[in-house]
């Protein structure tokens, strides 16, 4: 199994490296492992839903 760093996944998913680290810390990426001082994420991992985005109609519409 190949692993990628948070920087590599951030580029792939078009989000910040910090956001990927938070996904890992919160357990939202299955198979992610913390080794030394970095997260290792399985290459085939799927980007989790962003918890900051709400679903439904916008208030101003």
Secondary structure, DSSP 8 states (H G I E B T S, - for coil): --EE-HHHHHHHHTS-HHHHHHHHHTT-STT-EEETTEEEEETT------TT---S--TT-
